[in-house]
Amino acid sequence: MGSERSDAMSGDTTVTGETAGPEGTAESTAMALKILVAGGFGVGKTTLVGAVSEIRPLRTEELLSEAGQSVDDTEGVDRKVTTTVAMDFGRITIRAGLSLYLFGTPGQDRFWFLWDELSQGALGAVVLADTRRLEDCFPAVDYFEHRQIPFVVAVNCFSDARTYGAHDVSRALDLDRGTPVVLCDARDRDSGKEVLIRLVEYAGRRHTARLLDSIG
């Protein structure tokens, strides 16, 4: 087995040697990228991380309490009984030599002091959106746009939510031109993996463009 050093909060990760592949074969893991999963309260961040993670996800969920009723808006997610109070963490291998470390951010405003720490070293972010509460993802969109962190908006298609096209969602959120909007089911591993692949591709193009600008 190889050795691994990681600073999970900063995203600085070094992996050396060989690790066991999904079929028990040895493969070399050359790169691990840090991805944030953000969005409003109850939008499905913990669900997405848990669905795609190939390891048992780390969760920091606590039961909702009466004390939080005055600050947590549960309209539209009345059946939600827990909330993330620090972060969710999971890992997925996209292909041989490329793994993603996933950090699910807390959705409530009172936990936003954690975001600056979690975003250090991140390649990009997935902003999960619920069309029933689309305004809840405005703060996450503003946060990543302001810090020039590449992100995609993933619309979690709840069964009782009205279906909107990607163009409609992009206009409603006033996204910068070119920011991808994709539809997904946060419960489905393949759907979540497609979102992550789309983000890696988009972030790669953004970073390449910035590099070319800096040397041009």
C-alpha positions as CSV (number, residue, x, y, z in Angstrom):
1,M,0.0,0.0,0.0
2,G,1.1,3.6,-0.6
3,S,1.4,6.4,1.9
4,E,-0.9,9.4,2.0
5,R,-0.5,12.8,3.5
6,S,-3.4,15.2,3.5
7,D,-4.5,18.4,5.1
8,A,-8.3,18.0,4.6
9,M,-9.3,21.5,5.4
10,S,-6.8,23.2,3.1
11,G,-7.1,20.7,0.3
12,D,-3.3,20.1,0.2
13,T,-3.0,16.4,-0.6
14,T,-0.1,14.3,-1.6
15,V,-0.6,10.6,-2.5
16,T,2.3,8.3,-3.3
17,G,2.8,4.7,-4.2
18,E,0.0,2.2,-5.2
19,T,-3.5,1.9,-3.9
20,A,-6.0,-0.9,-4.5
21,G,-8.3,-0.2,-7.5
22,P,-12.0,-0.9,-7.5
23,E,-11.5,-4.5,-8.7
24,G,-8.6,-5.2,-6.4
25,T,-5.9,-4.4,-8.9
26,A,-3.1,-2.0,-8.0
27,E,-3.2,1.4,-9.5
28,S,-1.3,4.6,-8.9
29,T,-3.3,7.6,-7.6
30,A,-1.5,10.6,-8.9
31,M,-3.9,13.5,-8.1
32,A,-6.6,14.3,-5.6
33,L,-8.7,17.4,-6.1
34,K,-10.8,19.3,-3.6
35,I,-14.4,20.0,-4.5
36,L,-17.0,21.8,-2.4
37,V,-20.7,20.9,-2.4
38,A,-22.8,24.0,-1.4
39,G,-26.3,25.3,-1.5
40,G,-29.2,26.2,0.7
41,F,-30.6,24.4,3.7
42,G,-32.1,21.0,2.9
43,V,-31.2,21.0,-0.8
44,G,-29.5,17.6,-0.8
45,K,-25.8,18.3,-0.1
46,T,-25.4,15.5,2.4
47,T,-27.4,13.2,0.1
48,L,-25.2,13.9,-2.9
49,V,-21.9,13.4,-1.0
50,G,-23.2,10.1,0.5
51,A,-24.5,8.8,-2.9
52,V,-21.3,9.2,-4.8
53,S,-18.7,8.6,-2.1
54,E,-16.7,5.3,-2.4
55,I,-15.8,5.4,1.3
56,R,-18.1,5.7,4.2
57,P,-18.8,9.5,4.3
58,L,-18.0,11.6,7.3
59,R,-21.1,13.4,8.4
60,T,-21.6,16.1,11.1
61,E,-25.4,16.1,11.4
62,E,-27.3,17.0,14.4
63,L,-31.1,16.9,15.1
64,L,-32.9,20.1,14.5
65,S,-33.9,21.7,17.9
66,E,-36.5,24.1,19.0
67,A,-33.8,26.7,19.6
68,G,-33.0,26.7,15.9
69,Q,-36.6,27.2,14.8
70,S,-36.3,31.0,14.8
71,V,-33.2,31.0,12.5
72,D,-33.6,28.0,10.3
73,D,-36.1,28.4,7.5
74,T,-37.7,24.9,7.0
75,E,-40.5,26.0,4.7
76,G,-40.7,23.5,1.9
77,V,-38.5,21.0,3.8
78,D,-40.7,20.4,6.8
79,R,-39.8,16.7,6.9
80,K,-36.1,17.4,7.4
81,V,-35.1,16.5,11.0
82,T,-31.3,16.9,10.9
83,T,-28.8,19.6,9.8
84,T,-25.1,19.6,9.0
85,V,-23.2,21.7,11.6
86,A,-19.6,21.5,10.2
87,M,-19.2,19.6,6.9
88,D,-19.7,16.3,5.1
89,F,-16.7,14.5,3.6
90,G,-16.5,11.8,0.9
91,R,-14.2,10.6,-1.8
92,I,-14.8,9.4,-5.4
93,T,-12.4,8.2,-8.0
94,I,-13.3,9.7,-11.4
95,R,-10.8,7.7,-13.4
96,A,-7.4,6.0,-12.8
97,G,-5.1,8.7,-11.4
98,L,-7.8,11.2,-10.5
99,S,-9.8,11.3,-7.2
100,L,-12.0,14.0,-5.8
101,Y,-12.3,14.9,-2.2
102,L,-15.8,16.2,-1.5
103,F,-16.6,18.7,1.2
104,G,-20.3,19.4,1.8
105,T,-20.8,22.9,3.4
106,P,-23.4,23.7,6.0
107,G,-26.3,25.6,4.5
108,Q,-27.4,27.9,7.3
109,D,-26.1,31.5,7.6
110,R,-24.8,31.0,11.1
111,F,-22.3,28.4,9.9
112,W,-20.8,30.5,7.1
113,F,-17.7,31.3,9.1
114,L,-16.6,27.7,8.0
115,W,-16.8,28.5,4.3
116,D,-13.6,30.5,4.0
117,E,-11.6,27.6,5.6
118,L,-13.3,24.9,3.6
119,S,-12.8,26.8,0.3
120,Q,-9.0,27.0,0.6
121,G,-7.4,24.9,-2.1
122,A,-10.6,24.0,-3.8
123,L,-10.6,23.4,-7.5
124,G,-14.3,24.3,-7.8
125,A,-17.8,23.9,-6.3
126,V,-21.1,22.3,-7.0
127,V,-24.0,24.6,-6.0
128,L,-27.1,22.5,-5.5
129,A,-30.4,24.2,-6.3
130,D,-34.0,23.4,-5.5
131,T,-36.5,25.2,-7.9
132,R,-39.0,25.4,-5.0
133,R,-36.5,27.6,-3.1
134,L,-34.2,28.8,-5.8
135,E,-33.4,32.0,-3.8
136,D,-31.7,29.9,-1.2
137,C,-28.7,29.3,-3.5
138,F,-28.1,33.0,-4.2
139,P,-25.6,33.4,-1.3
140,A,-23.5,30.4,-2.6
141,V,-23.5,31.7,-6.1
142,D,-22.4,35.2,-4.9
143,Y,-19.7,33.6,-2.7
144,F,-18.1,31.7,-5.5
145,E,-18.5,34.4,-8.1
146,H,-16.9,37.0,-5.8
147,R,-13.9,34.7,-5.1
148,Q,-13.6,33.5,-8.8
149,I,-14.0,29.9,-7.8
150,P,-15.4,27.9,-10.8
151,F,-18.7,26.3,-10.0
152,V,-21.6,24.5,-11.7
153,V,-25.2,24.8,-10.6
154,A,-26.8,21.4,-10.2
155,V,-30.6,21.5,-10.0
156,N,-31.8,18.7,-7.7
157,C,-35.0,17.4,-9.3
158,F,-37.4,16.8,-6.5
159,S,-40.5,14.9,-7.5
160,D,-42.9,17.7,-6.3
161,A,-40.9,20.5,-7.8
162,R,-41.7,22.3,-11.1
163,T,-39.3,21.4,-13.9
164,Y,-37.3,24.3,-15.4
165,G,-34.8,24.2,-18.2
166,A,-31.1,25.1,-17.6
167,H,-31.5,28.4,-19.5
168,D,-34.4,29.4,-17.2
169,V,-32.4,28.6,-14.1
170,S,-29.4,30.5,-15.4
171,R,-31.5,33.6,-16.1
172,A,-33.2,33.4,-12.7
173,L,-29.9,33.2,-10.9
174,D,-28.3,35.8,-13.2
175,L,-25.3,33.6,-13.7
176,D,-22.1,34.7,-15.5
177,R,-22.1,33.6,-19.1
178,G,-20.8,30.1,-19.5
179,T,-21.5,28.9,-16.0
180,P,-22.9,25.4,-16.5
181,V,-26.4,24.4,-15.2
182,V,-27.2,20.7,-15.1
183,L,-30.2,18.7,-13.8
184,C,-29.5,15.9,-11.4
185,D,-30.9,13.5,-8.8
186,A,-28.7,13.8,-5.7
187,R,-29.7,10.3,-4.6
188,D,-28.3,8.7,-7.7
189,R,-24.6,7.9,-7.9
190,D,-24.3,8.1,-11.7
191,S,-26.2,11.4,-11.8
192,G,-24.0,12.8,-9.1
193,K,-20.8,11.6,-10.8
194,E,-21.9,13.3,-14.1
195,V,-22.2,16.6,-12.2
196,L,-18.7,16.2,-10.8
197,I,-17.2,15.4,-14.2
198,R,-18.9,18.4,-15.7
199,L,-17.4,20.6,-12.9
200,V,-13.9,19.2,-13.3
201,E,-14.0,19.8,-17.1
202,Y,-15.4,23.4,-16.6
203,A,-12.9,24.2,-13.9
204,G,-10.0,22.8,-16.1
205,R,-11.0,25.1,-18.9
206,R,-11.2,28.1,-16.6
207,H,-7.8,27.5,-15.1
208,T,-6.3,27.0,-18.5
209,A,-7.8,30.3,-19.8
210,R,-6.4,32.1,-16.8
211,L,-2.9,30.6,-17.3
212,L,-2.9,31.6,-21.0
213,D,-4.1,35.2,-20.0
214,S,-1.3,35.5,-17.5
215,I,1.4,34.5,-20.0
216,G,-0.1,36.3,-22.9
